[in-house]
Amino acid sequence: MNLFSNAFKFTPDGGQIQVRAMLLGNGNKAAVIIKDNGIGIDQSQTEKYLNAFTRWTIPRSKNNYGTGIGLHLSRALMTLLHGTIEVKGNQDGPAHRLS
């Protein structure tokens, strides 16, 4: 839910949020990719957003709210489930991948 929340929070009205789900390997793993065309983040900063209490500080956005725990907690839960979470910044906005 945190990944959806971030996508909605940082994508402007009229923007796009894409969700793709697929089975991996022999079908015993799944991947979910959430991609948006929101404000985006610098690729060199993506790893820091998975740390606790790191918040986006975005000069061109009024949405600088939240605790900064969401992606960290999401990563911790995925680790407990033997999964991974990745955040990729790019020109089209951030993409979050769970597998």
N, CA, C and O atoms as a GROMACS GRO file, in nm:
protein
  396
    1MET      N    1   0.082  -0.119   0.000
    1MET     CA    2   0.000   0.000   0.000
    1MET      C    3   0.087   0.126   0.000
    1MET      O    4   0.049   0.228  -0.057
    2ASN      N    5   0.203   0.119   0.064
    2ASN     CA    6   0.290   0.235   0.068
    2ASN      C    7   0.333   0.278  -0.071
    2ASN      O    8   0.340   0.397  -0.101
    3LEU      N    9   0.363   0.181  -0.156
    3LEU     CA   10   0.408   0.214  -0.291
    3LEU      C   11   0.296   0.282  -0.370
    3LEU      O   12   0.321   0.377  -0.445
    4PHE      N   13   0.174   0.233  -0.354
    4PHE     CA   14   0.060   0.298  -0.419
    4PHE      C   15   0.041   0.438  -0.363
    4PHE      O   16   0.018   0.533  -0.438
    5SER      N   17   0.051   0.451  -0.232
    5SER     CA   18   0.035   0.582  -0.167
    5SER      C   19   0.136   0.682  -0.221
    5SER      O   20   0.101   0.795  -0.254
    6ASN      N   21   0.263   0.640  -0.232
    6ASN     CA   22   0.366   0.729  -0.286
    6ASN      C   23   0.336   0.766  -0.431
    6ASN      O   24   0.353   0.882  -0.470
    7ALA      N   25   0.292   0.670  -0.509
    7ALA     CA   26   0.261   0.699  -0.649
    7ALA      C   27   0.149   0.802  -0.658
    7ALA      O   28   0.159   0.896  -0.737
    8PHE      N   29   0.045   0.787  -0.579
    8PHE     CA   30  -0.065   0.883  -0.582
    8PHE      C   31  -0.023   1.018  -0.526
    8PHE      O   32  -0.064   1.123  -0.576
    9LYS      N   33   0.059   1.017  -0.422
    9LYS     CA   34   0.102   1.141  -0.356
    9LYS      C   35   0.187   1.227  -0.448
    9LYS      O   36   0.173   1.350  -0.449
   10PHE      N   37   0.275   1.165  -0.526
   10PHE     CA   38   0.373   1.240  -0.603
   10PHE      C   39   0.344   1.244  -0.754
   10PHE      O   40   0.430   1.285  -0.832
   11THR      N   41   0.225   1.200  -0.794
   11THR     CA   42   0.184   1.211  -0.934
   11THR      C   43   0.076   1.317  -0.942
   11THR      O   44  -0.024   1.308  -0.872
   12PRO      N   45   0.094   1.418  -1.027
   12PRO     CA   46  -0.005   1.526  -1.034
   12PRO      C   47  -0.136   1.479  -1.095
   12PRO      O   48  -0.143   1.375  -1.160
   13ASP      N   49  -0.240   1.557  -1.074
   13ASP     CA   50  -0.370   1.529  -1.136
   13ASP      C   51  -0.350   1.514  -1.286
   13ASP      O   52  -0.280   1.594  -1.349
   14GLY      N   53  -0.413   1.413  -1.343
   14GLY     CA   54  -0.400   1.386  -1.486
   14GLY      C   55  -0.279   1.301  -1.520
   14GLY      O   56  -0.261   1.265  -1.637
   15GLY      N   57  -0.194   1.267  -1.422
   15GLY     CA   58  -0.077   1.183  -1.445
   15GLY      C   59  -0.116   1.037  -1.461
   15GLY      O   60  -0.234   1.002  -1.452
   16GLN      N   61  -0.018   0.953  -1.485
   16GLN     CA   62  -0.042   0.810  -1.504
   16GLN      C   63   0.031   0.728  -1.399
   16GLN      O   64   0.145   0.757  -1.364
   17ILE      N   65  -0.037   0.626  -1.350
   17ILE     CA   66   0.022   0.526  -1.262
   17ILE      C   67  -0.004   0.391  -1.325
   17ILE      O   68  -0.120   0.355  -1.350
   18GLN      N   69   0.102   0.316  -1.352
   18GLN     CA   70   0.089   0.184  -1.414
   18GLN      C   71   0.126   0.077  -1.313
   18GLN      O   72   0.222   0.091  -1.238
   19VAL      N   73   0.047  -0.030  -1.311
   19VAL     CA   74   0.075  -0.144  -1.224
   19VAL      C   75   0.083  -0.267  -1.312
   19VAL      O   76  -0.005  -0.294  -1.393
   20ARG      N   77   0.192  -0.342  -1.295
   20ARG     CA   78   0.211  -0.465  -1.372
   20ARG      C   79   0.249  -0.577  -1.276
   20ARG      O   80   0.335  -0.558  -1.190
   21ALA      N   81   0.186  -0.690  -1.289
   21ALA     CA   82   0.217  -0.807  -1.206
   21ALA      C   83   0.253  -0.923  -1.298
   21ALA      O   84   0.193  -0.939  -1.405
   22MET      N   85   0.351  -1.003  -1.256
   22MET     CA   86   0.392  -1.116  -1.339
   22MET      C   87   0.450  -1.226  -1.251
   22MET      O   88   0.500  -1.200  -1.142
   23LEU      N   89   0.441  -1.348  -1.299
   23LEU     CA   90   0.506  -1.461  -1.232
   23LEU      C   91   0.649  -1.472  -1.283
   23LEU      O   92   0.676  -1.446  -1.400
   24LEU      N   93   0.739  -1.509  -1.194
   24LEU     CA   94   0.880  -1.522  -1.230
   24LEU      C   95   0.924  -1.667  -1.220
   24LEU      O   96   0.866  -1.746  -1.145
   25GLY      N   97   1.028  -1.700  -1.296
   25GLY     CA   98   1.086  -1.834  -1.290
   25GLY      C   99   0.984  -1.941  -1.319
   25GLY      O  100   0.914  -1.936  -1.420
   26ASN      N  101   0.975  -2.039  -1.229
   26ASN     CA  102   0.880  -2.149  -1.249
   26ASN      C  103   0.745  -2.120  -1.184
   26ASN      O  104   0.667  -2.212  -1.158
   27GLY      N  105   0.718  -1.995  -1.158
   27GLY     CA  106   0.588  -1.957  -1.104
   27GLY      C  107   0.580  -1.952  -0.953
   27GLY      O  108   0.473  -1.930  -0.898
   28ASN      N  109   0.694  -1.974  -0.885
   28ASN     CA  110   0.689  -1.971  -0.739
   28ASN      C  111   0.722  -1.833  -0.682
   28ASN      O  112   0.724  -1.815  -0.561
   29LYS      N  113   0.749  -1.736  -0.769
   29LYS     CA  114   0.772  -1.597  -0.728
   29LYS      C  115   0.690  -1.506  -0.818
   29LYS      O  116   0.657  -1.540  -0.932
   30ALA      N  117   0.658  -1.391  -0.764
   30ALA     CA  118   0.583  -1.292  -0.841
   30ALA      C  119   0.656  -1.158  -0.832
   30ALA      O  120   0.730  -1.133  -0.737
   31ALA      N  121   0.634  -1.075  -0.930
   31ALA     CA  122   0.687  -0.938  -0.928
   31ALA      C  123   0.571  -0.843  -0.951
   31ALA      O  124   0.481  -0.871  -1.031
   32VAL      N  125   0.574  -0.732  -0.882
   32VAL     CA  126   0.477  -0.625  -0.901
   32VAL      C  127   0.557  -0.499  -0.929
   32VAL      O  128   0.646  -0.464  -0.852
   33ILE      N  129   0.527  -0.432  -1.038
   33ILE     CA  130   0.597  -0.310  -1.076
   33ILE      C  131   0.496  -0.197  -1.077
   33ILE      O  132   0.392  -0.206  -1.142
   34ILE      N  133   0.528  -0.092  -1.004
   34ILE     CA  134   0.443   0.026  -0.998
   34ILE      C  135   0.525   0.140  -1.057
   34ILE      O  136   0.633   0.172  -1.007
   35LYS      N  137   0.475   0.200  -1.162
   35LYS     CA  138   0.548   0.305  -1.232
   35LYS      C  139   0.455   0.424  -1.250
   35LYS      O  140   0.337   0.409  -1.280
   36ASP      N  141   0.511   0.544  -1.231
   36ASP     CA  142   0.428   0.663  -1.251
   36ASP      C  143   0.508   0.768  -1.326
   36ASP      O  144   0.629   0.757  -1.342
   37ASN      N  145   0.438   0.869  -1.372
   37ASN     CA  146   0.505   0.979  -1.440
   37ASN      C  147   0.500   1.104  -1.353
   37ASN      O  148   0.482   1.216  -1.401
   38GLY      N  149   0.515   1.080  -1.223
   38GLY     CA  150   0.515   1.189  -1.126
   38GLY      C  151   0.644   1.268  -1.129
   38GLY      O  152   0.714   1.272  -1.230
   39ILE      N  153   0.675   1.331  -1.017
   39ILE     CA  154   0.787   1.425  -1.011
   39ILE      C  155   0.922   1.358  -1.024
   39ILE      O  156   1.020   1.423  -1.061
   40GLY      N  157   0.931   1.229  -0.994
   40GLY     CA  158   1.055   1.155  -1.012
   40GLY      C  159   1.158   1.186  -0.905
   40GLY      O  160   1.145   1.283  -0.830
   41ILE      N  161   1.261   1.104  -0.898
   41ILE     CA  162   1.374   1.125  -0.809
   41ILE      C  163   1.501   1.094  -0.885
   41ILE      O  164   1.500   1.020  -0.983
   42ASP      N  165   1.609   1.151  -0.839
   42ASP     CA  166   1.739   1.130  -0.901
   42ASP      C  167   1.783   0.986  -0.876
   42ASP      O  168   1.777   0.938  -0.763
   43GLN      N  169   1.827   0.916  -0.980
   43GLN     CA  170   1.869   0.776  -0.969
   43GLN      C  171   1.978   0.758  -0.863
   43GLN      O  172   1.981   0.654  -0.796
   44SER      N  173   2.064   0.855  -0.846
   44SER     CA  174   2.172   0.843  -0.747
   44SER      C  175   2.121   0.850  -0.604
   44SER      O  176   2.195   0.819  -0.510
   45GLN      N  177   1.996   0.891  -0.584
   45GLN     CA  178   1.939   0.906  -0.450
   45GLN      C  179   1.843   0.794  -0.412
   45GLN      O  180   1.792   0.794  -0.300
   46THR      N  181   1.818   0.699  -0.500
   46THR     CA  182   1.712   0.601  -0.476
   46THR      C  183   1.738   0.513  -0.354
   46THR      O  184   1.643   0.484  -0.280
   47GLU      N  185   1.860   0.471  -0.330
   47GLU     CA  186   1.888   0.382  -0.216
   47GLU      C  187   1.859   0.450  -0.084
   47GLU      O  188   1.814   0.385   0.010
   48LYS      N  189   1.885   0.578  -0.074
   48LYS     CA  190   1.863   0.648   0.054
   48LYS      C  191   1.715   0.652   0.092
   48LYS      O  192   1.683   0.661   0.210
   49TYR      N  193   1.624   0.645  -0.005
   49TYR     CA  194   1.481   0.650   0.025
   49TYR      C  195   1.430   0.520   0.086
   49TYR      O  196   1.316   0.515   0.133
   50LEU      N  197   1.511   0.416   0.086
   50LEU     CA  198   1.474   0.291   0.153
   50LEU      C  199   1.521   0.289   0.299
   50LEU      O  200   1.494   0.193   0.371
   51ASN      N  201   1.591   0.394   0.342
   51ASN     CA  202   1.636   0.405   0.481
   51ASN      C  203   1.526   0.469   0.566
   51ASN      O  204   1.443   0.544   0.514
   52ALA      N  205   1.525   0.438   0.694
   52ALA     CA  206   1.422   0.490   0.784
   52ALA      C  207   1.431   0.642   0.796
   52ALA      O  208   1.540   0.699   0.803
   53PHE      N  209   1.316   0.705   0.798
   53PHE     CA  210   1.297   0.848   0.823
   53PHE      C  211   1.357   0.939   0.716
   53PHE      O  212   1.381   1.057   0.741
   54THR      N  213   1.382   0.884   0.598
   54THR     CA  214   1.426   0.967   0.487
   54THR      C  215   1.301   1.015   0.414
   54THR      O  216   1.216   0.935   0.374
   55ARG      N  217   1.290   1.146   0.398
   55ARG     CA  218   1.173   1.204   0.332
   55ARG      C  219   1.216   1.274   0.205
   55ARG      O  220   1.328   1.325   0.196
   56TRP      N  221   1.127   1.276   0.108
   56TRP     CA  222   1.152   1.353  -0.012
   56TRP      C  223   1.144   1.500   0.025
   56TRP      O  224   1.049   1.543   0.090
   57THR      N  225   1.242   1.577  -0.016
   57THR     CA  226   1.236   1.722  -0.005
   57THR      C  227   1.240   1.773  -0.148
   57THR      O  228   1.345   1.773  -0.213
   58ILE      N  229   1.126   1.816  -0.194
   58ILE     CA  230   1.112   1.847  -0.334
   58ILE      C  231   1.073   1.994  -0.348
   58ILE      O  232   0.962   2.032  -0.312
   59PRO      N  233   1.163   2.076  -0.400
   59PRO     CA  234   1.136   2.219  -0.408
   59PRO      C  235   1.012   2.253  -0.489
   59PRO      O  236   0.943   2.351  -0.458
   60ARG      N  237   0.982   2.176  -0.593
   60ARG     CA  238   0.870   2.210  -0.680
   60ARG      C  239   0.740   2.141  -0.638
   60ARG      O  240   0.644   2.139  -0.715
   61SER      N  241   0.736   2.084  -0.518
   61SER     CA  242   0.618   2.014  -0.471
   61SER      C  243   0.578   2.064  -0.334
   61SER      O  244   0.662   2.097  -0.251
   62LYS      N  245   0.448   2.068  -0.310
   62LYS     CA  246   0.396   2.105  -0.179
   62LYS      C  247   0.374   1.980  -0.094
   62LYS      O  248   0.336   1.992   0.023
   63ASN      N  249   0.398   1.862  -0.149
   63ASN     CA  250   0.370   1.736  -0.080
   63ASN      C  251   0.493   1.683  -0.006
   63ASN      O  252   0.535   1.570  -0.031
   64ASN      N  253   0.550   1.761   0.082
   64ASN     CA  254   0.668   1.718   0.158
   64ASN      C  255   0.625   1.667   0.295
   64ASN      O  256   0.688   1.700   0.396
   65TYR      N  257   0.521   1.589   0.300
   65TYR     CA  258   0.472   1.539   0.428
   65TYR      C  259   0.496   1.390   0.438
   65TYR      O  260   0.531   1.324   0.340
   66GLY      N  261   0.477   1.337   0.558
   66GLY     CA  262   0.499   1.196   0.584
   66GLY      C  263   0.612   1.179   0.684
   66GLY      O  264   0.682   1.274   0.718
   67THR      N  265   0.630   1.057   0.730
   67THR     CA  266   0.731   1.029   0.832
   67THR      C  267   0.862   0.979   0.773
   67THR      O  268   0.965   0.986   0.839
   68GLY      N  269   0.859   0.929   0.651
   68GLY     CA  270   0.979   0.873   0.591
   68GLY      C  271   1.005   0.729   0.634
   68GLY      O  272   1.116   0.679   0.619
   69ILE      N  273   0.904   0.662   0.687
   69ILE     CA  274   0.921   0.523   0.733
   69ILE      C  275   0.862   0.423   0.634
   69ILE      O  276   0.895   0.304   0.641
   70GLY      N  277   0.778   0.467   0.543
   70GLY     CA  278   0.702   0.378   0.456
   70GLY      C  279   0.785   0.283   0.372
   70GLY      O  280   0.763   0.162   0.377
   71LEU      N  281   0.879   0.335   0.294
   71LEU     CA  282   0.959   0.248   0.208
   71LEU      C  283   1.052   0.160   0.291
   71LEU      O  284   1.078   0.046   0.254
   72HIS      N  285   1.102   0.213   0.403
   72HIS     CA  286   1.187   0.132   0.490
   72HIS      C  287   1.107   0.013   0.547
   72HIS      O  288   1.156  -0.100   0.547
   73LEU      N  289   0.987   0.039   0.593
   73LEU     CA  290   0.903  -0.067   0.647
   73LEU      C  291   0.865  -0.166   0.537
   73LEU      O  292   0.863  -0.287   0.561
   74SER      N  293   0.836  -0.116   0.419
   74SER     CA  294   0.804  -0.204   0.306
   74SER      C  295   0.922  -0.296   0.275
   74SER      O  296   0.903  -0.415   0.249
   75ARG      N  297   1.043  -0.240   0.278
   75ARG     CA  298   1.163  -0.321   0.252
   75ARG      C  299   1.181  -0.426   0.362
   75ARG      O  300   1.214  -0.541   0.333
   76ALA      N  301   1.160  -0.389   0.488
   76ALA     CA  302   1.175  -0.483   0.599
   76ALA      C  303   1.075  -0.598   0.586
   76ALA      O  304   1.111  -0.714   0.609
   77LEU      N  305   0.952  -0.568   0.550
   77LEU     CA  306   0.852  -0.674   0.532
   77LEU      C  307   0.887  -0.764   0.415
   77LEU      O  308   0.872  -0.886   0.424
   78MET      N  309   0.935  -0.706   0.305
   78MET     CA  310   0.974  -0.787   0.190
   78MET      C  311   1.092  -0.878   0.226
   78MET      O  312   1.098  -0.993   0.181
   79THR      N  313   1.185  -0.828   0.306
   79THR     CA  314   1.299  -0.909   0.349
   79THR      C  315   1.252  -1.027   0.433
   79THR      O  316   1.299  -1.139   0.416
   80LEU      N  317   1.157  -1.002   0.524
   80LEU     CA  318   1.102  -1.110   0.607
   80LEU      C  319   1.035  -1.217   0.522
   80LEU      O  320   1.033  -1.335   0.559
   81LEU      N  321   0.981  -1.176   0.408
   81LEU     CA  322   0.914  -1.270   0.316
   81LEU      C  323   1.010  -1.325   0.211
   81LEU      O  324   0.967  -1.388   0.114
   82HIS      N  325   1.142  -1.302   0.230
   82HIS     CA  326   1.246  -1.347   0.138
   82HIS      C  327   1.231  -1.284   0.000
   82HIS      O  328   1.261  -1.347  -0.102
   83GLY      N  329   1.184  -1.161  -0.002
   83GLY     CA  330   1.168  -1.088  -0.127
   83GLY      C  331   1.259  -0.967  -0.131
   83GLY      O  332   1.343  -0.948  -0.044
   84THR      N  333   1.240  -0.887  -0.232
   84THR     CA  334   1.319  -0.765  -0.250
   84THR      C  335   1.228  -0.650  -0.290
   84THR      O  336   1.116  -0.670  -0.336
   85ILE      N  337   1.278  -0.531  -0.270
   85ILE     CA  338   1.211  -0.411  -0.319
   85ILE      C  339   1.318  -0.322  -0.380
   85ILE      O  340   1.426  -0.306  -0.322
   86GLU      N  341   1.290  -0.264  -0.494
   86GLU     CA  342   1.383  -0.175  -0.561
   86GLU      C  343   1.310  -0.046  -0.594
   86GLU      O  344   1.191  -0.048  -0.624
   87VAL      N  345   1.382   0.064  -0.588
   87VAL     CA  346   1.329   0.193  -0.631
   87VAL      C  347   1.420   0.242  -0.741
   87VAL      O  348   1.542   0.251  -0.722
   88LYS      N  349   1.364   0.272  -0.855
   88LYS     CA  350   1.443   0.320  -0.968
   88LYS      C  351   1.390   0.456  -1.009
   88LYS      O  352   1.272   0.469  -1.044
   89GLY      N  353   1.474   0.556  -1.006
   89GLY     CA  354   1.438   0.688  -1.055
   89GLY      C  355   1.473   0.698  -1.201
   89GLY      O  356   1.571   0.639  -1.247
   90ASN      N  357   1.394   0.773  -1.274
   90ASN     CA  358   1.424   0.796  -1.415
   90ASN      C  359   1.347   0.918  -1.462
   90ASN      O  360   1.276   0.981  -1.384
   91GLN      N  361   1.359   0.949  -1.588
   91GLN     CA  362   1.292   1.067  -1.644
   91GLN      C  363   1.141   1.054  -1.641
   91GLN      O  364   1.071   1.155  -1.638
   92ASP      N  365   1.089   0.933  -1.642
   92ASP     CA  366   0.945   0.912  -1.644
   92ASP      C  367   0.886   0.903  -1.504
   92ASP      O  368   0.766   0.880  -1.490
   93GLY      N  369   0.966   0.922  -1.402
   93GLY     CA  370   0.918   0.910  -1.264
   93GLY      C  371   0.968   0.782  -1.202
   93GLY      O  372   1.022   0.696  -1.273
   94PRO      N  373   0.952   0.766  -1.072
   94PRO     CA  374   1.003   0.649  -1.004
   94PRO      C  375   0.928   0.522  -1.040
   94PRO      O  376   0.808   0.526  -1.068
   95ALA      N  377   0.997   0.412  -1.038
   95ALA     CA  378   0.936   0.280  -1.053
   95ALA      C  379   0.974   0.198  -0.933
   95ALA      O  380   1.091   0.194  -0.894
   96HIS      N  381   0.878   0.131  -0.873
   96HIS     CA  382   0.901   0.047  -0.756
   96HIS      C  383   0.877  -0.096  -0.798
   96HIS      O  384   0.776  -0.126  -0.861
   97ARG      N  385   0.968  -0.184  -0.765
   97ARG     CA  386   0.953  -0.325  -0.802
   97ARG      C  387   0.961  -0.410  -0.677
   97ARG      O  388   1.055  -0.400  -0.599
   98LEU      N  389   0.861  -0.493  -0.660
   98LEU     CA  390   0.859  -0.591  -0.553
   98LEU      C  391   0.874  -0.727  -0.616
   98LEU      O  392   0.809  -0.756  -0.716
   99SER      N  393   0.957  -0.811  -0.560
   99SER     CA  394   0.965  -0.949  -0.612
   99SER      C  395   1.000  -1.041  -0.498
   99SER      O  396   1.012  -1.162  -0.518
   0.00000   0.00000   0.00000
